[in-house]
Amino acid sequence: MNSYMSRREDNVREYHRLLQRRDAQLNRGQFADKGRDMLLNDYMKDEFTRVCHEL
């Protein structure tokens, strides 16, 4: 059994991290709203309160 780590695994892992850093930097640069498309955006405060009480 080969006990040495595969260099390919390191390359893939590093590439994935590079993509994550790039996406995070783009989001910061575009001031992306992390709370978009959430359930709370669709309800007014009184509607949300009513839904919570009914559940």
PyMOL Python script that loads the backbone (N, CA, C, O; Angstrom):
from pymol import cmd

cmd.read_pdbstr("""\
ATOM      1  N   MET A   1       0.844  -1.176   0.000  1.00  0.00           N
ATOM      2  CA  MET A   1       0.000   0.000   0.000  1.00  0.00           C
ATOM      3  C   MET A   1       0.895   1.247   0.000  1.00  0.00           C
ATOM      4  O   MET A   1       1.878   1.322   0.736  1.00  0.00           O
ATOM      5  N   ASN A   2       0.538   2.199  -0.824  1.00  0.00           N
ATOM      6  CA  ASN A   2       1.311   3.430  -0.944  1.00  0.00           C
ATOM      7  C   ASN A   2       0.995   4.344   0.243  1.00  0.00           C
ATOM      8  O   ASN A   2      -0.156   4.729   0.444  1.00  0.00           O
ATOM      9  N   SER A   3       2.017   4.688   1.025  1.00  0.00           N
ATOM     10  CA  SER A   3       1.804   5.517   2.205  1.00  0.00           C
ATOM     11  C   SER A   3       2.033   6.995   1.936  1.00  0.00           C
ATOM     12  O   SER A   3       1.865   7.817   2.836  1.00  0.00           O
ATOM     13  N   TYR A   4       2.414   7.349   0.707  1.00  0.00           N
ATOM     14  CA  TYR A   4       2.660   8.746   0.366  1.00  0.00           C
ATOM     15  C   TYR A   4       1.365   9.422  -0.088  1.00  0.00           C
ATOM     16  O   TYR A   4       0.535   8.819  -0.768  1.00  0.00           O
ATOM     17  N   MET A   5       1.215  10.675   0.302  1.00  0.00           N
ATOM     18  CA  MET A   5       0.031  11.418  -0.117  1.00  0.00           C
ATOM     19  C   MET A   5       0.126  11.748  -1.602  1.00  0.00           C
ATOM     20  O   MET A   5       1.210  11.966  -2.142  1.00  0.00           O
ATOM     21  N   SER A   6      -1.005  11.777  -2.229  1.00  0.00           N
ATOM     22  CA  SER A   6      -1.055  12.136  -3.635  1.00  0.00           C
ATOM     23  C   SER A   6      -0.950  13.649  -3.779  1.00  0.00           C
ATOM     24  O   SER A   6      -1.647  14.388  -3.083  1.00  0.00           O
ATOM     25  N   ARG A   7      -0.100  14.108  -4.661  1.00  0.00           N
ATOM     26  CA  ARG A   7       0.035  15.550  -4.897  1.00  0.00           C
ATOM     27  C   ARG A   7      -1.213  16.092  -5.560  1.00  0.00           C
ATOM     28  O   ARG A   7      -1.522  17.276  -5.424  1.00  0.00           O
ATOM     29  N   ARG A   8      -1.935  15.247  -6.276  1.00  0.00           N
ATOM     30  CA  ARG A   8      -3.142  15.675  -6.952  1.00  0.00           C
ATOM     31  C   ARG A   8      -4.185  16.123  -5.935  1.00  0.00           C
ATOM     32  O   ARG A   8      -4.883  17.109  -6.174  1.00  0.00           O
ATOM     33  N   GLU A   9      -4.310  15.440  -4.826  1.00  0.00           N
ATOM     34  CA  GLU A   9      -5.272  15.820  -3.794  1.00  0.00           C
ATOM     35  C   GLU A   9      -4.977  17.224  -3.279  1.00  0.00           C
ATOM     36  O   GLU A   9      -5.893  18.024  -3.084  1.00  0.00           O
ATOM     37  N   ASP A  10      -3.708  17.520  -3.063  1.00  0.00           N
ATOM     38  CA  ASP A  10      -3.318  18.846  -2.595  1.00  0.00           C
ATOM     39  C   ASP A  10      -3.667  19.911  -3.630  1.00  0.00           C
ATOM     40  O   ASP A  10      -4.141  20.994  -3.284  1.00  0.00           O
ATOM     41  N   ASN A  11      -3.431  19.599  -4.890  1.00  0.00           N
ATOM     42  CA  ASN A  11      -3.721  20.556  -5.953  1.00  0.00           C
ATOM     43  C   ASN A  11      -5.214  20.843  -6.059  1.00  0.00           C
ATOM     44  O   ASN A  11      -5.621  21.995  -6.211  1.00  0.00           O
ATOM     45  N   VAL A  12      -6.014  19.809  -5.980  1.00  0.00           N
ATOM     46  CA  VAL A  12      -7.460  19.991  -6.059  1.00  0.00           C
ATOM     47  C   VAL A  12      -7.958  20.775  -4.855  1.00  0.00           C
ATOM     48  O   VAL A  12      -8.788  21.672  -4.999  1.00  0.00           O
ATOM     49  N   ARG A  13      -7.469  20.451  -3.690  1.00  0.00           N
ATOM     50  CA  ARG A  13      -7.874  21.148  -2.468  1.00  0.00           C
ATOM     51  C   ARG A  13      -7.491  22.629  -2.532  1.00  0.00           C
ATOM     52  O   ARG A  13      -8.285  23.495  -2.165  1.00  0.00           O
ATOM     53  N   GLU A  14      -6.284  22.912  -2.995  1.00  0.00           N
ATOM     54  CA  GLU A  14      -5.825  24.294  -3.110  1.00  0.00           C
ATOM     55  C   GLU A  14      -6.625  25.052  -4.169  1.00  0.00           C
ATOM     56  O   GLU A  14      -6.926  26.232  -3.984  1.00  0.00           O
ATOM     57  N   TYR A  15      -6.970  24.399  -5.262  1.00  0.00           N
ATOM     58  CA  TYR A  15      -7.781  25.028  -6.303  1.00  0.00           C
ATOM     59  C   TYR A  15      -9.164  25.378  -5.764  1.00  0.00           C
ATOM     60  O   TYR A  15      -9.688  26.457  -6.043  1.00  0.00           O
ATOM     61  N   HIS A  16      -9.746  24.480  -5.004  1.00  0.00           N
ATOM     62  CA  HIS A  16     -11.057  24.726  -4.401  1.00  0.00           C
ATOM     63  C   HIS A  16     -10.993  25.917  -3.452  1.00  0.00           C
ATOM     64  O   HIS A  16     -11.891  26.759  -3.464  1.00  0.00           O
ATOM     65  N   ARG A  17      -9.963  26.002  -2.643  1.00  0.00           N
ATOM     66  CA  ARG A  17      -9.790  27.142  -1.735  1.00  0.00           C
ATOM     67  C   ARG A  17      -9.599  28.439  -2.518  1.00  0.00           C
ATOM     68  O   ARG A  17     -10.109  29.489  -2.126  1.00  0.00           O
ATOM     69  N   LEU A  18      -8.864  28.361  -3.618  1.00  0.00           N
ATOM     70  CA  LEU A  18      -8.656  29.534  -4.466  1.00  0.00           C
ATOM     71  C   LEU A  18      -9.991  30.049  -5.007  1.00  0.00           C
ATOM     72  O   LEU A  18     -10.234  31.255  -5.019  1.00  0.00           O
ATOM     73  N   LEU A  19     -10.849  29.142  -5.452  1.00  0.00           N
ATOM     74  CA  LEU A  19     -12.168  29.535  -5.950  1.00  0.00           C
ATOM     75  C   LEU A  19     -13.018  30.148  -4.846  1.00  0.00           C
ATOM     76  O   LEU A  19     -13.727  31.126  -5.084  1.00  0.00           O
ATOM     77  N   GLN A  20     -12.956  29.587  -3.644  1.00  0.00           N
ATOM     78  CA  GLN A  20     -13.716  30.137  -2.521  1.00  0.00           C
ATOM     79  C   GLN A  20     -13.235  31.543  -2.176  1.00  0.00           C
ATOM     80  O   GLN A  20     -14.050  32.433  -1.933  1.00  0.00           O
ATOM     81  N   ARG A  21     -11.930  31.749  -2.152  1.00  0.00           N
ATOM     82  CA  ARG A  21     -11.396  33.088  -1.861  1.00  0.00           C
ATOM     83  C   ARG A  21     -11.799  34.079  -2.938  1.00  0.00           C
ATOM     84  O   ARG A  21     -12.143  35.222  -2.637  1.00  0.00           O
ATOM     85  N   ARG A  22     -11.758  33.643  -4.202  1.00  0.00           N
ATOM     86  CA  ARG A  22     -12.145  34.519  -5.305  1.00  0.00           C
ATOM     87  C   ARG A  22     -13.612  34.929  -5.186  1.00  0.00           C
ATOM     88  O   ARG A  22     -13.947  36.103  -5.344  1.00  0.00           O
ATOM     89  N   ASP A  23     -14.483  33.960  -4.906  1.00  0.00           N
ATOM     90  CA  ASP A  23     -15.912  34.256  -4.767  1.00  0.00           C
ATOM     91  C   ASP A  23     -16.177  35.178  -3.585  1.00  0.00           C
ATOM     92  O   ASP A  23     -17.006  36.083  -3.676  1.00  0.00           O
ATOM     93  N   ALA A  24     -15.485  34.955  -2.489  1.00  0.00           N
ATOM     94  CA  ALA A  24     -15.659  35.806  -1.309  1.00  0.00           C
ATOM     95  C   ALA A  24     -15.208  37.225  -1.611  1.00  0.00           C
ATOM     96  O   ALA A  24     -15.851  38.187  -1.191  1.00  0.00           O
ATOM     97  N   GLN A  25     -14.111  37.358  -2.333  1.00  0.00           N
ATOM     98  CA  GLN A  25     -13.612  38.690  -2.687  1.00  0.00           C
ATOM     99  C   GLN A  25     -14.584  39.394  -3.633  1.00  0.00           C
ATOM    100  O   GLN A  25     -14.810  40.597  -3.496  1.00  0.00           O
ATOM    101  N   LEU A  26     -15.156  38.673  -4.580  1.00  0.00           N
ATOM    102  CA  LEU A  26     -16.144  39.262  -5.484  1.00  0.00           C
ATOM    103  C   LEU A  26     -17.376  39.734  -4.716  1.00  0.00           C
ATOM    104  O   LEU A  26     -17.896  40.821  -4.971  1.00  0.00           O
ATOM    105  N   ASN A  27     -17.839  38.916  -3.779  1.00  0.00           N
ATOM    106  CA  ASN A  27     -19.004  39.288  -2.982  1.00  0.00           C
ATOM    107  C   ASN A  27     -18.730  40.530  -2.142  1.00  0.00           C
ATOM    108  O   ASN A  27     -19.588  41.404  -2.022  1.00  0.00           O
ATOM    109  N   ARG A  28     -17.545  40.606  -1.564  1.00  0.00           N
ATOM    110  CA  ARG A  28     -17.187  41.790  -0.779  1.00  0.00           C
ATOM    111  C   ARG A  28     -17.124  43.020  -1.671  1.00  0.00           C
ATOM    112  O   ARG A  28     -17.569  44.098  -1.277  1.00  0.00           O
ATOM    113  N   GLY A  29     -16.578  42.866  -2.859  1.00  0.00           N
ATOM    114  CA  GLY A  29     -16.446  43.983  -3.780  1.00  0.00           C
ATOM    115  C   GLY A  29     -17.777  44.483  -4.308  1.00  0.00           C
ATOM    116  O   GLY A  29     -17.925  45.658  -4.643  1.00  0.00           O
ATOM    117  N   GLN A  30     -18.750  43.573  -4.381  1.00  0.00           N
ATOM    118  CA  GLN A  30     -20.065  43.941  -4.889  1.00  0.00           C
ATOM    119  C   GLN A  30     -21.050  44.224  -3.764  1.00  0.00           C
ATOM    120  O   GLN A  30     -22.232  44.455  -4.017  1.00  0.00           O
ATOM    121  N   PHE A  31     -20.574  44.209  -2.529  1.00  0.00           N
ATOM    122  CA  PHE A  31     -21.416  44.431  -1.353  1.00  0.00           C
ATOM    123  C   PHE A  31     -22.652  43.521  -1.386  1.00  0.00           C
ATOM    124  O   PHE A  31     -23.780  43.980  -1.201  1.00  0.00           O
ATOM    125  N   ALA A  32     -22.419  42.240  -1.623  1.00  0.00           N
ATOM    126  CA  ALA A  32     -23.512  41.274  -1.735  1.00  0.00           C
ATOM    127  C   ALA A  32     -24.259  41.161  -0.416  1.00  0.00           C
ATOM    128  O   ALA A  32     -23.658  41.157   0.658  1.00  0.00           O
ATOM    129  N   ASP A  33     -25.576  41.070  -0.514  1.00  0.00           N
ATOM    130  CA  ASP A  33     -26.435  40.951   0.652  1.00  0.00           C
ATOM    131  C   ASP A  33     -26.531  39.482   1.041  1.00  0.00           C
ATOM    132  O   ASP A  33     -27.117  38.682   0.313  1.00  0.00           O
ATOM    133  N   LYS A  34     -25.960  39.128   2.180  1.00  0.00           N
ATOM    134  CA  LYS A  34     -25.972  37.733   2.613  1.00  0.00           C
ATOM    135  C   LYS A  34     -27.361  37.289   3.055  1.00  0.00           C
ATOM    136  O   LYS A  34     -27.631  36.090   3.132  1.00  0.00           O
ATOM    137  N   GLY A  35     -28.235  38.230   3.342  1.00  0.00           N
ATOM    138  CA  GLY A  35     -29.569  37.890   3.819  1.00  0.00           C
ATOM    139  C   GLY A  35     -30.619  37.877   2.731  1.00  0.00           C
ATOM    140  O   GLY A  35     -31.810  37.801   3.032  1.00  0.00           O
ATOM    141  N   ARG A  36     -30.218  37.947   1.489  1.00  0.00           N
ATOM    142  CA  ARG A  36     -31.201  37.978   0.409  1.00  0.00           C
ATOM    143  C   ARG A  36     -31.878  36.619   0.262  1.00  0.00           C
ATOM    144  O   ARG A  36     -31.323  35.585   0.635  1.00  0.00           O
ATOM    145  N   ASP A  37     -33.072  36.646  -0.282  1.00  0.00           N
ATOM    146  CA  ASP A  37     -33.846  35.432  -0.558  1.00  0.00           C
ATOM    147  C   ASP A  37     -34.135  34.633   0.704  1.00  0.00           C
ATOM    148  O   ASP A  37     -34.135  33.402   0.682  1.00  0.00           O
ATOM    149  N   MET A  38     -34.375  35.326   1.783  1.00  0.00           N
ATOM    150  CA  MET A  38     -34.713  34.649   3.032  1.00  0.00           C
ATOM    151  C   MET A  38     -36.211  34.739   3.273  1.00  0.00           C
ATOM    152  O   MET A  38     -36.894  35.580   2.689  1.00  0.00           O
ATOM    153  N   LEU A  39     -36.706  33.889   4.117  1.00  0.00           N
ATOM    154  CA  LEU A  39     -38.124  33.855   4.443  1.00  0.00           C
ATOM    155  C   LEU A  39     -38.586  35.180   5.031  1.00  0.00           C
ATOM    156  O   LEU A  39     -39.707  35.614   4.767  1.00  0.00           O
ATOM    157  N   LEU A  40     -37.751  35.819   5.814  1.00  0.00           N
ATOM    158  CA  LEU A  40     -38.148  37.057   6.480  1.00  0.00           C
ATOM    159  C   LEU A  40     -38.376  38.202   5.492  1.00  0.00           C
ATOM    160  O   LEU A  40     -39.079  39.158   5.817  1.00  0.00           O
ATOM    161  N   ASN A  41     -37.810  38.124   4.321  1.00  0.00           N
ATOM    162  CA  ASN A  41     -37.965  39.192   3.335  1.00  0.00           C
ATOM    163  C   ASN A  41     -39.355  39.228   2.728  1.00  0.00           C
ATOM    164  O   ASN A  41     -39.760  40.257   2.188  1.00  0.00           O
ATOM    165  N   ASP A  42     -40.099  38.128   2.803  1.00  0.00           N
ATOM    166  CA  ASP A  42     -41.402  38.036   2.162  1.00  0.00           C
ATOM    167  C   ASP A  42     -42.551  38.447   3.073  1.00  0.00           C
ATOM    168  O   ASP A  42     -43.673  38.602   2.592  1.00  0.00           O
ATOM    169  N   TYR A  43     -42.320  38.624   4.341  1.00  0.00           N
ATOM    170  CA  TYR A  43     -43.389  38.918   5.280  1.00  0.00           C
ATOM    171  C   TYR A  43     -43.190  40.282   5.928  1.00  0.00           C
ATOM    172  O   TYR A  43     -42.064  40.704   6.191  1.00  0.00           O
ATOM    173  N   MET A  44     -44.299  40.957   6.178  1.00  0.00           N
ATOM    174  CA  MET A  44     -44.269  42.161   6.991  1.00  0.00           C
ATOM    175  C   MET A  44     -44.200  41.712   8.448  1.00  0.00           C
ATOM    176  O   MET A  44     -44.464  40.547   8.743  1.00  0.00           O
ATOM    177  N   LYS A  45     -43.850  42.614   9.361  1.00  0.00           N
ATOM    178  CA  LYS A  45     -43.640  42.234  10.753  1.00  0.00           C
ATOM    179  C   LYS A  45     -44.885  41.609  11.371  1.00  0.00           C
ATOM    180  O   LYS A  45     -44.781  40.596  12.062  1.00  0.00           O
ATOM    181  N   ASP A  46     -46.072  42.196  11.134  1.00  0.00           N
ATOM    182  CA  ASP A  46     -47.301  41.651  11.726  1.00  0.00           C
ATOM    183  C   ASP A  46     -47.667  40.303  11.109  1.00  0.00           C
ATOM    184  O   ASP A  46     -48.185  39.429  11.804  1.00  0.00           O
ATOM    185  N   GLU A  47     -47.404  40.123   9.813  1.00  0.00           N
ATOM    186  CA  GLU A  47     -47.671  38.835   9.176  1.00  0.00           C
ATOM    187  C   GLU A  47     -46.741  37.753   9.736  1.00  0.00           C
ATOM    188  O   GLU A  47     -47.178  36.631   9.996  1.00  0.00           O
ATOM    189  N   PHE A  48     -45.485  38.083   9.916  1.00  0.00           N
ATOM    190  CA  PHE A  48     -44.520  37.121  10.451  1.00  0.00           C
ATOM    191  C   PHE A  48     -44.882  36.726  11.874  1.00  0.00           C
ATOM    192  O   PHE A  48     -44.771  35.558  12.247  1.00  0.00           O
ATOM    193  N   THR A  49     -45.315  37.701  12.670  1.00  0.00           N
ATOM    194  CA  THR A  49     -45.728  37.427  14.051  1.00  0.00           C
ATOM    195  C   THR A  49     -46.922  36.481  14.055  1.00  0.00           C
ATOM    196  O   THR A  49     -46.962  35.539  14.847  1.00  0.00           O
ATOM    197  N   ARG A  50     -47.890  36.719  13.182  1.00  0.00           N
ATOM    198  CA  ARG A  50     -49.073  35.869  13.107  1.00  0.00           C
ATOM    199  C   ARG A  50     -48.687  34.444  12.701  1.00  0.00           C
ATOM    200  O   ARG A  50     -49.179  33.479  13.286  1.00  0.00           O
ATOM    201  N   VAL A  51     -47.814  34.309  11.710  1.00  0.00           N
ATOM    202  CA  VAL A  51     -47.368  32.982  11.267  1.00  0.00           C
ATOM    203  C   VAL A  51     -46.659  32.243  12.406  1.00  0.00           C
ATOM    204  O   VAL A  51     -46.883  31.051  12.615  1.00  0.00           O
ATOM    205  N   CYS A  52     -45.814  32.954  13.132  1.00  0.00           N
ATOM    206  CA  CYS A  52     -45.087  32.327  14.245  1.00  0.00           C
ATOM    207  C   CYS A  52     -46.052  31.849  15.341  1.00  0.00           C
ATOM    208  O   CYS A  52     -45.861  30.772  15.905  1.00  0.00           O
ATOM    209  N   HIS A  53     -47.064  32.628  15.637  1.00  0.00           N
ATOM    210  CA  HIS A  53     -48.024  32.224  16.663  1.00  0.00           C
ATOM    211  C   HIS A  53     -48.844  31.024  16.206  1.00  0.00           C
ATOM    212  O   HIS A  53     -49.164  30.150  17.011  1.00  0.00           O
ATOM    213  N   GLU A  54     -49.183  30.975  14.934  1.00  0.00           N
ATOM    214  CA  GLU A  54     -49.975  29.855  14.425  1.00  0.00           C
ATOM    215  C   GLU A  54     -49.168  28.555  14.372  1.00  0.00           C
ATOM    216  O   GLU A  54     -49.721  27.464  14.509  1.00  0.00           O
ATOM    217  N   LEU A  55     -47.873  28.685  14.174  1.00  0.00           N
ATOM    218  CA  LEU A  55     -47.037  27.480  14.137  1.00  0.00           C
ATOM    219  C   LEU A  55     -46.744  26.998  15.535  1.00  0.00           C
ATOM    220  O   LEU A  55     -46.054  25.995  15.710  1.00  0.00           O
TER     221      LEU A  55
END
""", "prot")
cmd.dss("prot")
cmd.show_as("cartoon", "prot")
cmd.util.cbc("prot")
cmd.orient("prot")
